[in-house]
Amino acid sequence: MRGMNDQSTKTTHFGFRDVPVGEKQKLVGQVFTSVARNYDLMNDLMSFGIHRLWKRHFITISGVRKGDRVLDLAGGTGDIAALLKPVIGPEGEVVVGDINAAMLGVGRDRLTDRGLVKGLRWVQMNAEALPFPDASFDAVTIAFGLRNVTDKDKALAEMCRVLKPGGRLLVLEFSRVRNATFGKLYDFHSFKVLPRLGRLFAHDADSYQYLAESIRKHPDQDTLKSMLETAGFGHVEVRNLTGGIVAIHRGYKL
């Protein structure tokens, strides 16, 4: 009984707010259901289109090869899957996983309209409990999604579990800016400009306020590197992009 009470009072962060652990998934779901239709437009506006370069570089250094089976988590809009598909070729498969049905629907429709159907599978799933056997994938990718996961350690352990020995995990995520002056400009953009863009173009300032806050609550480069190592990954490398606004973490299942 005491264990149940302790669990019910545990909290985690939702942006800068502390919320019960059991509520975060629902709250994050509401955010992404709200922003799903305008997600890519807002990414272009927020990053001045640079997010597209980050994602291309992410795939370029992924080490993914023809015939690989890749799990792309938090991949609902389909942009990473679209970049992976030409690399893995007709023999490979990309399983696109996302906890949010609205995001999956947007991505599936977009890629279907582009004729990208074969070798793609869309599955609604929680990264903390992946519905796959051990050693199912050659690579796991997650771009701009890990910071929204409630239990990141559990999710990273699951990613390690479903990878084949020697398989690769690649995480593209917002991180810590390395230059203090640049950091001040970035903070102004995040907390003053971003919510206003959300209000103007997506009619939703609150969701973009949360997204800015969630970036600041995400572990920095060194902390996330340690988390990957604890989850069972070796040879973990960190590559900063655009002064540390984002970072790519790459690790291999030992």
C-alpha positions in Angstrom: 0.0 0.0 0.0 2.8 2.4 0.9 4.5 1.7 -2.5 1.3 2.6 -4.3 1.0 5.8 -2.4 4.7 6.7 -3.1 4.2 6.0 -6.8 1.0 8.1 -6.9 2.9 11.1 -5.4 5.9 11.0 -7.7 6.3 14.0 -9.9 8.1 14.8 -13.1 8.5 17.9 -15.2 6.1 19.1 -17.9 8.0 22.1 -19.2 8.8 24.2 -16.1 5.8 22.7 -14.1 6.0 19.7 -11.8 3.2 17.2 -12.5 2.3 13.7 -11.3 4.3 11.1 -13.3 1.0 9.5 -14.6 -0.2 12.8 -16.1 2.8 13.7 -18.2 2.0 11.3 -21.1 -1.5 12.7 -21.4 -0.3 16.3 -21.3 2.4 15.8 -23.9 -0.2 14.0 -26.0 -2.5 17.0 -25.9 0.4 19.2 -27.0 1.2 17.1 -30.1 -2.3 16.5 -31.1 -2.7 20.3 -31.1 0.4 21.0 -33.2 0.3 18.0 -35.5 -1.1 19.8 -38.6 1.3 22.7 -38.4 4.3 20.9 -37.0 6.6 21.0 -40.0 5.6 24.6 -40.9 6.4 25.7 -37.3 9.7 23.8 -37.4 10.7 25.8 -40.5 9.7 29.1 -38.8 11.3 28.3 -35.5 14.7 27.1 -37.0 14.7 29.2 -40.2 14.7 25.9 -42.0 17.9 24.7 -40.4 16.1 21.7 -38.9 16.1 20.1 -42.4 19.9 20.3 -42.6 20.2 18.9 -39.0 18.1 15.9 -40.1 20.0 15.3 -43.3 23.3 15.3 -41.4 21.7 13.0 -38.8 21.0 10.4 -41.5 24.3 10.9 -43.3 26.3 9.9 -40.2 23.9 7.2 -39.1 25.8 4.3 -40.6 22.5 2.9 -41.8 22.9 0.6 -44.9 20.9 -1.0 -47.6 18.7 -3.8 -46.3 18.7 -2.5 -42.7 15.6 -2.7 -40.5 15.3 0.7 -38.7 13.0 1.7 -35.9 12.3 5.5 -36.0 10.8 6.6 -32.7 8.8 9.8 -32.3 8.8 9.8 -36.1 5.1 10.7 -36.6 5.6 13.4 -39.2 7.6 11.0 -41.4 10.5 13.4 -42.2 13.2 11.0 -40.8 11.5 8.0 -42.4 11.5 9.8 -45.8 15.3 10.4 -45.5 16.0 6.8 -44.4 14.0 5.1 -47.1 16.4 5.8 -50.0 19.3 4.7 -47.9 17.9 1.3 -46.9 16.5 0.6 -50.3 13.7 -1.8 -51.3 15.2 -4.6 -49.2 15.0 -2.6 -45.9 12.2 -1.5 -43.7 11.5 1.5 -41.5 9.1 1.0 -38.7 7.8 4.5 -37.7 6.7 4.6 -34.1 5.0 7.4 -32.3 2.8 7.6 -29.2 0.5 10.1 -30.8 -2.0 9.0 -33.3 -2.5 12.5 -34.8 1.2 12.8 -35.6 1.3 9.3 -37.1 -1.7 10.2 -39.3 -0.1 13.3 -40.6 3.1 11.6 -41.5 1.5 8.5 -43.1 -0.7 10.7 -45.3 2.2 12.9 -46.3 4.5 10.1 -47.3 1.7 8.2 -49.0 1.0 11.3 -51.1 4.7 11.2 -52.1 4.4 7.5 -53.1 6.5 6.3 -50.2 4.5 3.2 -49.1 6.6 0.1 -49.6 9.0 -0.8 -46.8 7.3 1.6 -44.3 5.2 0.5 -41.3 3.4 2.9 -38.9 2.8 1.8 -35.4 1.4 3.7 -32.4 3.7 2.8 -29.4 5.2 4.0 -26.2 9.0 4.2 -26.3 9.1 3.0 -22.7 7.5 -0.4 -23.7 8.4 -1.2 -27.2 6.2 -4.0 -28.8 9.1 -5.9 -30.4 11.3 -8.9 -29.5 14.9 -8.6 -28.4 17.4 -7.9 -31.2 14.8 -6.9 -33.8 16.5 -3.9 -35.5 19.8 -2.8 -37.0 19.4 0.8 -35.9 17.0 2.9 -33.8 16.6 6.6 -34.5 14.8 9.3 -32.5 14.8 12.9 -33.5 13.4 15.7 -31.3 11.4 13.2 -29.3 13.4 11.9 -26.3 12.8 15.1 -24.3 9.1 14.4 -24.3 9.5 10.9 -22.9 8.5 10.6 -19.2 11.0 7.9 -18.2 14.0 8.4 -20.4 16.1 5.8 -18.8 13.5 3.2 -19.3 13.0 4.2 -22.9 16.8 4.0 -23.6 17.0 0.6 -22.1 14.1 -0.5 -24.4 15.9 0.9 -27.4 19.0 -1.1 -26.4 17.0 -4.3 -25.9 15.4 -4.2 -29.4 18.7 -3.6 -31.2 20.9 -6.4 -32.5 24.3 -6.7 -31.0 26.4 -4.0 -32.6 23.3 -2.1 -33.7 23.3 1.7 -33.4 21.2 4.2 -31.5 21.1 7.7 -32.9 19.5 10.6 -30.9 19.0 14.0 -32.4 17.8 16.4 -29.8 18.0 20.0 -28.6 20.8 20.4 -26.1 22.9 23.1 -24.3 24.3 26.1 -26.3 28.0 26.3 -25.7 28.5 30.1 -26.0 27.0 32.4 -23.3 26.2 35.3 -25.7 24.7 33.1 -28.3 22.7 31.4 -25.5 21.1 34.8 -24.5 19.9 35.3 -28.1 18.6 31.7 -28.2 16.7 32.2 -25.0 15.1 35.4 -26.3 14.1 33.5 -29.5 12.7 30.6 -27.5 10.7 32.4 -24.9 9.7 35.6 -26.6 9.5 34.8 -30.4 8.5 31.2 -30.4 5.2 31.4 -28.5 4.2 34.4 -30.7 4.9 32.4 -33.8 2.8 29.6 -32.3 -0.1 32.1 -31.7 0.2 33.6 -35.2 0.6 30.5 -37.3 -0.8 27.6 -35.2 -3.2 29.5 -33.0 -1.5 27.8 -30.0 1.0 29.8 -28.0 0.8 27.5 -24.9 2.1 24.4 -26.7 5.1 26.2 -28.1 5.8 27.7 -24.7 5.9 24.1 -23.4 8.2 23.1 -26.2 10.7 25.8 -25.3 10.5 24.9 -21.7 11.0 21.2 -22.4 14.2 21.9 -24.2 15.6 23.6 -21.1 14.7 20.6 -18.9 16.3 18.1 -21.2 19.6 16.6 -20.1 22.7 18.3 -21.5 25.3 16.6 -23.7 27.4 15.0 -21.0 24.4 13.9 -19.0 22.7 12.2 -21.9 25.9 10.5 -22.9 26.1 9.0 -19.4 22.5 7.9 -19.7 23.2 6.0 -22.9 26.2 4.3 -21.4 24.1 3.3 -18.3 21.4 1.8 -20.7 24.0 -0.5 -22.3 25.5 1.5 -25.1 29.2 1.7 -25.8 31.5 3.9 -27.9 29.0 6.8 -27.3 29.9 9.9 -29.4 28.4 13.4 -29.2 28.4 15.8 -32.0 27.2 19.4 -31.5 25.4 21.2 -34.3 24.8 25.0 -34.6 26.8 25.8 -31.4 25.1 23.1 -29.4 21.5 24.1 -30.1 21.1 20.5 -31.0 23.4 17.5 -30.5 23.6 14.1 -32.1 24.4 11.2 -29.7 25.4 7.9 -31.3 26.0 4.7 -29.4 26.4 1.0 -30.2 24.8 -2.0 -28.4 27.6 -3.9 -26.7 
